[in-house]
Amino acid sequence: MEETAPDTPSRNSGRPRVDLDPYKDEIVGLFKKKMKNDDICRHLKRQHDIQISSRTLTKRLQHWGVKKKMENNTSNQALHARIKNLFFEVGLTDQEIVTVLHDEGYDVSTRTLRRLRHQLGIRLRLDSPAQQEAQVQEILNALTEEMDKGTIEGYGKELLHNHFRSKGYVFARDRLYNVYRMMRPETVERRTSDFQRRPPPPKVLAGPNLTWHVNGYSKLASFGVRIHAEIDSYSRYVLWIHVGVDAHTATGVLKHHLDAVSTKSRQPRTLRSDLESEVPLLADAHFALRRSTEPDVQREQCCAPGRANDTHRIESWWAQLAKSVVTLYHNYFRQLYSEGLFSSTVVPEQVALFAVYMPTLRRHIKSYVQTWNMHNIRKQADHPERAPGKPYMNYHHPPKGVENFGLPVDTPILQVMQQNHTQTDTDEYLPPDTLRWCEAQLQELGFDPHNPPARSPGDLQPFRAVYLALRERAWRHERLGAEPKLALCVADQGLRGYMPSQSMR
């Protein structure tokens, strides 16, 4: 008679086998949605009080015949388009791109990304001397073109590198800046010599959406141009910027803030600004939105004045903006004023200034904001409150351990606020009839303000001849009493605010 071997005890003997079959559809569904095994295990523990290891889950999926679907990354056009977007328009490194792609559900390793980059023609290193020499010539041509536009005046190494990447160029950062320094030594010297160091503030902010700063830049205010921006204090990510005129300042700032809250589906805990003068409606809006979800919140808990020591962390942003875009036009407009060729109280002259320069200012400032959000902020020992890294990444994909302080928003209340101001075109800088007349005159002069010709090297008075010609035509038009009557924008009559906080409860 054949002897029967005794049963070999299992390592898991004594542990009851967990029956996962009743939860098979749920587990498979989560797996197909690319949820990680550890996360599925935590989900089962939280929802069904079932505790299993990741290894057990893997074996059960194999037993059910569920296999991970391998994606063909080589031919995934959506993935390729996203890689190009994150590389050129957002300016991320390989590791940052992998982090974003993982958050968006793509299973891509750093090695795979590098292979896909090369497949898309994006190579970061040039080993051949001939290729390096060819890139220097390409840099010279690109720098000449951008300097003629006046867009990159005063840019530092990081801003310059990210600006050209956003234009589709793959230049070595140091090689690009060395050529720029050779072409514009006086600009580099001026930029590095006029920085004013201040002691860092004692307060260190902990994460995105804790505080949003709304600030205005008044350097061009005496010429009728108002610039406002909203910046997340932790990441220094610019949420929006508005370049407009006096008539639409309050409504424009408000609409941009509400649109930002709507897009993010979150609102900051604290709004900090000079709320009494720059944005008179914004404090009420933020307080009302906070109170709609937190009835007991006090105004001082969510709205605060923008004292100098609190706004220190974004002052460098305004300083960079001034050097890159604003200073050139401020000096030029001031010269026109000193020569008696411009006054903000003379309608024909203000109309001519807006018609010629507002589109250019907006385009240059928008380009600067895009470049700023993707540039790298280095770690600074004397400024521990400044989070190193790219503003885009620190805001949208903060490092592990950094809390996102954004609060939920009452969507119906937010939509009512937005609807209150849908009729106001805050991008309007001249009344429609006046703008059409100006555009017709500029067309006769052979000048397109939305696509102006390149500036001559060193030209500190851009489009002066065009401005003077349009100014003369505007003066003649007004003296003749011709139609349309030239005018400036006026603030809305009966500018609506918000429902009282009590009615939102």
C-alpha positions as CSV (number, residue, x, y, z in Angstrom):
1,M,0.0,0.0,0.0
2,E,1.3,3.4,-1.1
3,E,2.1,5.8,1.8
4,T,0.4,9.2,1.6
5,A,2.6,12.2,2.3
6,P,1.3,14.5,4.9
7,D,0.0,17.9,3.8
8,T,2.7,20.6,3.8
9,P,1.7,23.4,6.0
10,S,1.2,26.7,4.1
11,R,3.0,29.9,5.2
12,N,-0.5,31.4,5.5
13,S,-1.9,28.5,7.5
14,G,-3.9,29.9,10.4
15,R,-5.0,32.9,8.3
16,P,-8.5,32.8,6.8
17,R,-8.5,33.2,3.1
18,V,-10.2,36.4,2.1
19,D,-13.1,35.9,-0.4
20,L,-12.7,38.7,-3.0
21,D,-15.1,37.3,-5.5
22,P,-18.0,39.4,-4.4
23,Y,-15.9,42.5,-5.0
24,K,-14.4,41.3,-8.3
25,D,-16.2,43.8,-10.6
26,E,-15.3,46.7,-8.4
27,I,-11.7,45.7,-8.1
28,V,-11.3,45.0,-11.9
29,G,-13.0,48.4,-12.6
30,L,-10.5,50.2,-10.4
31,F,-7.6,48.3,-11.9
32,K,-8.7,49.2,-15.5
33,K,-8.9,52.9,-14.4
34,K,-5.2,52.6,-13.7
35,M,-5.5,52.8,-9.9
36,K,-2.3,51.4,-8.3
37,N,-2.5,48.2,-6.3
38,D,-1.7,49.8,-3.0
39,D,-4.5,52.3,-3.6
40,I,-6.9,49.5,-4.4
41,C,-5.9,47.8,-1.1
42,R,-6.5,51.0,0.8
43,H,-9.9,51.4,-0.9
44,L,-11.0,47.9,0.1
45,K,-9.9,48.6,3.7
46,R,-11.7,51.9,3.8
47,Q,-14.9,50.8,2.1
48,H,-15.3,47.2,3.0
49,D,-13.0,46.7,6.0
50,I,-11.0,44.1,4.0
51,Q,-7.3,44.0,4.6
52,I,-5.1,42.4,2.0
53,S,-1.5,42.9,0.7
54,S,-0.6,44.2,-2.7
55,R,1.0,40.8,-3.5
56,T,-2.3,39.0,-2.7
57,L,-4.2,41.4,-4.9
58,T,-1.7,40.8,-7.8
59,K,-2.2,37.0,-7.5
60,R,-6.0,37.3,-7.4
61,L,-6.0,39.5,-10.5
62,Q,-3.8,36.9,-12.2
63,H,-6.2,34.1,-11.1
64,W,-9.1,36.1,-12.7
65,G,-7.1,36.5,-15.9
66,V,-6.9,40.2,-15.6
67,K,-3.8,41.6,-17.2
68,K,-2.4,45.1,-17.5
69,K,-3.1,46.4,-20.9
70,M,0.2,47.5,-22.5
71,E,-0.2,50.9,-24.2
72,N,1.6,51.6,-27.4
73,N,3.3,54.8,-26.4
74,T,5.1,55.0,-29.7
75,S,1.9,55.7,-31.7
76,N,-0.1,57.5,-29.0
77,Q,-0.7,60.8,-30.6
78,A,-2.5,62.3,-27.6
79,L,0.6,61.4,-25.4
80,H,3.0,62.9,-28.0
81,A,1.0,66.2,-28.1
82,R,0.9,66.4,-24.3
83,I,4.7,65.8,-24.1
84,K,5.3,68.6,-26.6
85,N,2.9,70.9,-24.6
86,L,4.7,70.2,-21.3
87,F,8.1,70.6,-22.8
88,F,7.7,73.7,-24.9
89,E,4.8,75.6,-23.5
90,V,5.2,74.7,-19.8
91,G,8.9,74.3,-19.8
92,L,9.2,71.2,-17.6
93,T,12.1,68.9,-17.1
94,D,11.9,65.1,-17.9
95,Q,11.2,64.2,-14.3
96,E,8.5,66.9,-14.0
97,I,6.9,65.7,-17.2
98,V,6.8,62.1,-15.9
99,T,5.2,63.4,-12.6
100,V,2.5,65.3,-14.5
101,L,1.9,62.3,-16.9
102,H,1.5,59.9,-14.0
103,D,-1.0,62.3,-12.4
104,E,-3.0,62.3,-15.7
105,G,-3.0,58.5,-16.0
106,Y,-0.2,57.8,-18.4
107,D,2.2,55.0,-17.5
108,V,5.5,56.4,-18.7
109,S,8.9,56.0,-17.2
110,T,11.8,58.5,-17.5
111,R,13.6,56.2,-19.9
112,T,10.5,55.9,-22.1
113,L,10.0,59.6,-22.1
114,R,13.5,60.2,-23.2
115,R,13.0,57.8,-26.1
116,L,9.7,59.5,-27.1
117,R,11.4,62.9,-27.0
118,H,14.1,61.7,-29.4
119,Q,11.3,60.3,-31.6
120,L,9.7,63.7,-31.6
121,G,13.0,65.4,-32.5
122,I,13.5,67.0,-29.1
123,R,17.2,66.5,-28.2
124,L,18.7,68.3,-25.3
125,R,22.4,67.5,-26.0
126,L,24.5,68.3,-29.1
127,D,27.8,66.4,-29.0
128,S,29.0,67.4,-32.4
129,P,31.0,70.7,-32.7
130,A,29.3,71.3,-36.1
131,Q,25.8,71.0,-34.5
132,Q,26.9,73.3,-31.6
133,E,28.2,75.9,-34.1
134,A,24.9,75.7,-36.1
135,Q,22.9,76.2,-32.9
136,V,24.9,79.4,-32.1
137,Q,23.9,80.8,-35.5
138,E,20.3,79.8,-34.9
139,I,20.5,81.5,-31.5
140,L,21.9,84.7,-33.1
141,N,19.0,84.8,-35.6
142,A,16.3,84.1,-32.9
143,L,17.8,86.7,-30.5
144,T,17.9,89.3,-33.2
145,E,14.2,88.7,-34.1
146,E,13.0,88.8,-30.4
147,M,15.1,91.8,-29.5
148,D,13.6,93.7,-32.4
149,K,10.2,93.0,-30.9
150,G,11.3,94.3,-27.5
151,T,9.9,91.2,-25.7
152,I,13.0,89.9,-23.9
153,E,14.5,93.2,-22.7
154,G,16.0,92.6,-19.3
155,Y,15.4,88.9,-19.1
156,G,17.7,86.8,-16.9
157,K,19.2,83.4,-17.8
158,E,16.2,81.3,-16.7
159,L,13.5,83.6,-18.2
160,L,15.4,83.8,-21.5
161,H,15.8,80.1,-21.8
162,N,12.1,79.4,-21.0
163,H,10.9,82.1,-23.4
164,F,12.7,80.6,-26.3
165,R,11.5,77.1,-25.4
166,S,7.9,78.4,-25.4
167,K,8.7,79.5,-29.0
168,G,9.6,75.9,-30.0
169,Y,13.4,76.3,-29.8
170,V,15.6,73.7,-28.0
171,F,18.6,75.8,-27.0
172,A,21.2,75.0,-24.4
173,R,20.6,77.5,-21.6
174,D,24.2,78.6,-21.0
175,R,25.0,78.8,-24.7
176,L,21.9,81.0,-25.2
177,Y,22.7,83.3,-22.4
178,N,26.3,83.7,-23.4
179,V,25.3,84.8,-26.9
180,Y,22.7,87.2,-25.4
181,R,25.3,88.6,-23.0
182,M,27.7,89.2,-26.0
183,M,25.0,91.0,-28.0
184,R,23.6,93.1,-25.1
185,P,26.3,93.5,-22.4
186,E,24.8,96.9,-21.3
187,T,21.4,95.3,-20.6
188,V,22.9,92.4,-18.6
189,E,24.9,94.9,-16.6
190,R,21.9,97.1,-15.9
191,R,19.8,94.2,-14.8
192,T,22.4,92.8,-12.3
193,S,23.3,96.2,-10.9
194,D,19.9,97.6,-9.9
195,F,18.5,94.8,-7.8
196,Q,17.8,95.9,-4.3
197,R,18.1,93.2,-1.6
198,R,15.7,93.3,1.3
199,P,15.6,91.2,4.4
200,P,13.3,88.2,4.1
201,P,10.0,88.3,5.9
202,P,9.6,86.0,8.9
203,K,6.5,84.3,7.8
204,V,6.8,81.1,5.6
205,L,3.7,80.0,3.7
206,A,3.0,76.3,3.5
207,G,1.3,75.5,0.2
208,P,-0.7,76.6,-2.8
209,N,-4.1,78.4,-2.5
210,L,-3.4,79.5,1.1
211,T,-3.1,83.1,0.0
212,W,-3.7,84.8,-3.3
213,H,-2.2,88.3,-3.8
214,V,-4.0,90.8,-6.0
215,N,-1.8,93.8,-6.8
216,G,-1.7,96.6,-9.3
217,Y,1.3,98.2,-11.0
218,S,0.9,101.9,-11.4
219,K,3.9,102.9,-13.5
220,L,1.8,103.4,-16.6
221,A,-1.3,104.7,-14.8
222,S,-0.5,108.3,-15.6
223,F,-0.8,107.3,-19.3
224,G,-4.2,105.6,-18.8
225,V,-2.9,102.0,-18.7
226,R,-3.7,99.9,-15.6
227,I,-2.0,96.5,-14.9
228,H,-3.3,94.1,-12.3
229,A,-2.4,90.5,-11.5
230,E,-3.3,87.8,-9.1
231,I,-0.4,85.6,-7.8
232,D,-0.4,82.5,-5.6
233,S,1.9,83.4,-2.7
234,Y,3.4,80.0,-2.1
235,S,4.3,79.1,-5.7
236,R,4.4,82.6,-7.2
237,Y,2.3,81.2,-10.0
238,V,0.6,84.0,-11.9
239,L,-3.1,83.1,-12.1
240,W,-4.0,85.9,-14.4
241,I,-3.0,89.4,-15.5
242,H,-5.2,92.2,-16.8
243,V,-3.9,95.1,-18.9
244,G,-6.7,97.6,-19.3
245,V,-8.0,101.1,-18.7
246,D,-9.3,103.0,-15.7
247,A,-13.0,102.5,-16.7
248,H,-12.8,98.7,-16.4
249,T,-10.3,98.2,-13.5
250,A,-12.7,97.1,-10.8
251,T,-14.8,94.9,-13.0
252,G,-11.9,93.5,-14.9
253,V,-10.0,92.4,-11.7
254,L,-13.2,91.0,-10.3
255,K,-14.1,89.0,-13.4
256,H,-10.6,87.5,-13.7
257,H,-10.7,86.5,-10.1
258,L,-14.1,84.8,-10.4
259,D,-12.9,83.0,-13.6
260,A,-9.8,81.7,-11.8
261,V,-11.9,80.3,-9.0
262,S,-14.3,78.8,-11.5
263,T,-11.5,77.2,-13.5
264,K,-9.7,75.8,-10.4
265,S,-13.0,74.8,-8.7
266,R,-11.2,76.0,-5.6
267,Q,-10.8,79.3,-3.8
268,P,-8.0,80.6,-1.6
269,R,-8.3,80.8,2.1
270,T,-7.0,84.4,2.2
271,L,-7.2,87.2,-0.3
272,R,-4.6,89.8,0.2
273,S,-4.6,93.2,-1.5
274,D,-5.0,96.9,-1.2
275,L,-8.8,96.3,-1.2
276,E,-9.9,99.9,-0.5
277,S,-8.5,101.5,-3.6
278,E,-7.4,99.0,-6.3
279,V,-10.2,96.4,-6.2
280,P,-13.2,97.7,-4.3
281,L,-15.6,94.9,-5.3
282,L,-13.2,91.9,-4.8
283,A,-13.2,91.8,-1.0
284,D,-17.0,91.6,-0.9
285,A,-17.0,88.8,-3.5
286,H,-14.4,86.7,-1.7
287,F,-16.0,87.2,1.7
288,A,-19.4,86.2,0.2
289,L,-18.0,83.1,-1.4
290,R,-16.3,82.0,1.8
291,R,-19.4,82.7,3.8
292,S,-21.6,80.7,1.5
293,T,-19.8,77.5,2.6
294,E,-18.6,78.7,6.0
295,P,-21.4,80.9,7.6
296,D,-19.3,81.7,10.7
297,V,-16.2,82.9,9.0
298,Q,-15.2,86.4,9.8
299,R,-14.1,89.0,7.2
300,E,-10.7,89.4,8.7
301,Q,-10.1,85.7,8.4
302,C,-10.4,85.7,4.6
303,C,-9.5,89.3,3.6
304,A,-6.4,91.2,4.5
305,P,-4.6,94.4,3.4
306,G,-1.5,93.9,1.3
307,R,1.2,95.3,3.7
308,A,4.7,95.7,2.3
309,N,6.2,92.8,4.3
310,D,3.5,90.5,3.2
311,T,3.9,91.2,-0.5
312,H,7.7,90.9,-0.5
313,R,7.6,87.5,-2.1
314,I,6.0,88.8,-5.3
315,E,7.9,92.1,-5.5
316,S,10.6,90.5,-7.6
317,W,7.9,89.5,-10.1
318,W,6.8,93.1,-10.6
319,A,10.4,94.2,-10.8
320,Q,11.1,91.7,-13.6
321,L,8.0,92.8,-15.5
322,A,9.0,96.4,-15.3
323,K,12.5,95.7,-16.7
324,S,11.3,93.3,-19.4
325,V,8.3,95.3,-20.8
326,V,7.1,98.3,-18.9
327,T,10.1,100.5,-18.4
328,L,10.8,101.0,-22.2
329,Y,7.2,102.3,-22.8
330,H,7.1,104.3,-19.5
331,N,10.3,106.2,-20.5
332,Y,9.0,106.7,-24.0
333,F,5.6,107.9,-23.0
334,R,7.1,110.2,-20.4
335,Q,9.3,111.7,-23.2
336,L,6.2,112.3,-25.4
337,Y,4.6,114.1,-22.4
338,S,7.7,116.3,-21.8
339,E,7.7,117.2,-25.5
340,G,4.1,118.3,-25.3
341,L,3.0,115.4,-27.6
342,F,0.8,113.6,-25.1
343,S,-1.6,114.4,-22.3
344,S,-4.0,111.9,-20.7
345,T,-6.6,114.7,-20.5
346,V,-6.6,115.3,-24.3
347,V,-9.0,112.8,-25.9
348,P,-7.3,112.6,-29.4
349,E,-3.9,112.0,-27.9
350,Q,-5.1,109.4,-25.4
351,V,-7.1,107.6,-28.1
352,A,-4.0,107.5,-30.4
353,L,-1.8,106.1,-27.6
354,F,-4.3,103.3,-26.8
355,A,-4.9,102.4,-30.5
356,V,-1.2,102.1,-31.3
357,Y,0.3,100.7,-28.1
358,M,-2.3,98.7,-26.1
359,P,-2.2,95.5,-28.3
360,T,1.6,95.5,-28.2
361,L,1.7,96.0,-24.4
362,R,-0.8,93.2,-23.9
363,R,1.1,90.8,-26.2
364,H,4.4,91.4,-24.5
365,I,3.1,91.2,-21.0
366,K,1.2,88.0,-21.7
367,S,4.4,86.5,-23.2
368,Y,6.3,87.5,-20.0
369,V,3.7,85.9,-17.7
370,Q,3.9,82.6,-19.7
371,T,7.6,82.6,-19.4
372,W,7.6,83.4,-15.7
373,N,5.2,80.6,-14.9
374,M,7.5,78.0,-16.5
375,H,10.9,79.4,-15.3
376,N,12.9,77.8,-12.5
377,I,13.2,79.6,-9.2
378,R,16.4,78.6,-7.4
379,K,16.7,77.8,-3.7
380,Q,17.8,80.9,-1.9
381,A,19.3,80.7,1.6
382,D,18.5,84.3,2.4
383,H,14.8,83.8,1.3
384,P,13.6,80.6,2.9
385,E,10.0,81.6,2.2
386,R,10.4,81.2,-1.5
387,A,9.6,77.7,-2.8
388,P,12.3,76.5,-5.3
389,G,11.2,75.1,-8.6
390,K,8.9,76.1,-11.4
391,P,5.8,78.1,-10.4
392,Y,3.6,75.9,-12.6
393,M,4.8,72.7,-10.9
394,N,4.6,74.2,-7.4
395,Y,1.0,75.3,-8.0
396,H,-0.5,72.4,-9.9
397,H,1.8,69.5,-8.7
398,P,3.3,70.6,-5.4
399,P,6.0,68.3,-3.8
400,K,5.0,65.5,-1.5
401,G,4.1,66.7,2.0
402,V,3.0,70.2,0.7
403,E,-0.7,70.8,1.5
404,N,-3.0,72.3,-1.0
405,F,-5.1,74.8,1.1
406,G,-7.7,75.5,-1.6
407,L,-11.3,75.4,-0.3
408,P,-14.5,74.2,-2.1
409,V,-16.6,76.9,-3.7
410,D,-20.4,77.2,-3.9
411,T,-20.9,76.9,-7.7
412,P,-24.4,78.3,-7.9
413,I,-23.4,81.4,-6.0
414,L,-20.2,81.8,-8.1
415,Q,-22.3,81.5,-11.3
416,V,-24.6,84.3,-10.1
417,M,-21.7,86.5,-9.4
418,Q,-20.2,85.9,-12.9
419,Q,-23.6,86.5,-14.6
420,N,-23.8,89.9,-12.9
421,H,-20.9,91.1,-15.1
422,T,-21.2,89.2,-18.4
423,Q,-22.3,92.3,-20.3
424,T,-19.1,94.2,-19.5
425,D,-16.2,93.7,-22.0
426,T,-13.2,94.3,-19.7
427,D,-10.8,93.9,-22.6
428,E,-12.3,96.9,-24.3
429,Y,-9.8,99.8,-24.3
430,L,-11.7,102.1,-26.7
431,P,-15.4,102.4,-27.5
432,P,-16.3,100.3,-30.6
433,D,-16.9,103.3,-32.9
434,T,-13.7,105.0,-31.9
435,L,-11.7,101.7,-32.2
436,R,-13.0,101.0,-35.7
437,W,-12.1,104.6,-36.8
438,C,-8.6,104.2,-35.4
439,E,-8.1,100.8,-37.1
440,A,-9.2,102.2,-40.4
441,Q,-6.7,105.1,-40.1
442,L,-3.9,102.8,-39.1
443,Q,-4.6,100.6,-42.0
444,E,-4.2,103.6,-44.3
445,L,-0.9,104.3,-42.6
446,G,0.2,100.7,-43.3
447,F,0.4,99.8,-39.6
448,D,-1.2,96.8,-37.9
449,P,-1.2,97.2,-34.1
450,H,-1.8,93.5,-33.6
451,N,1.1,92.5,-35.8
452,P,3.5,95.5,-35.8
453,P,6.8,95.6,-37.7
454,A,10.0,94.7,-35.9
455,R,11.7,97.5,-34.0
456,S,15.1,98.7,-35.1
457,P,18.0,97.6,-32.8
458,G,18.3,100.1,-30.0
459,D,15.0,101.9,-30.9
460,L,13.8,103.5,-27.7
461,Q,10.8,105.2,-29.4
462,P,8.9,102.4,-31.0
463,F,6.3,103.4,-33.6
464,R,6.7,107.1,-32.9
465,A,6.0,108.2,-36.5
466,V,2.7,106.1,-36.5
467,Y,1.6,107.6,-33.2
468,L,2.2,111.1,-34.3
469,A,0.4,110.6,-37.6
470,L,-2.6,109.1,-35.9
471,R,-2.6,111.8,-33.3
472,E,-2.7,114.5,-36.0
473,R,-5.6,112.7,-37.8
474,A,-7.5,112.4,-34.5
475,W,-7.0,116.2,-33.8
476,R,-8.2,117.0,-37.3
477,H,-11.2,114.7,-37.0
478,E,-12.2,116.3,-33.7
479,R,-11.8,119.9,-35.0
480,L,-14.1,119.1,-38.0
481,G,-16.7,117.7,-35.6
482,A,-16.9,114.6,-37.8
483,E,-18.5,111.2,-36.9
484,P,-17.9,109.1,-35.0
485,K,-17.1,111.3,-32.1
486,L,-13.9,110.1,-30.6
487,A,-14.2,109.1,-27.0
488,L,-12.7,107.0,-24.2
489,C,-14.3,104.1,-22.3
490,V,-16.6,105.1,-19.3
491,A,-17.3,103.0,-16.3
492,D,-20.6,101.1,-16.2
493,Q,-23.5,103.0,-14.7
494,G,-25.0,101.0,-11.9
495,L,-22.1,98.7,-11.5
496,R,-23.6,95.7,-9.6
497,G,-22.0,94.1,-6.6
498,Y,-23.2,91.0,-4.8
499,M,-26.0,89.6,-2.9
500,P,-25.7,90.3,0.8
501,S,-23.9,87.6,2.7
502,Q,-27.1,86.9,4.8
503,S,-29.1,85.9,1.8
504,M,-26.5,83.3,0.8
505,R,-26.9,81.2,3.9
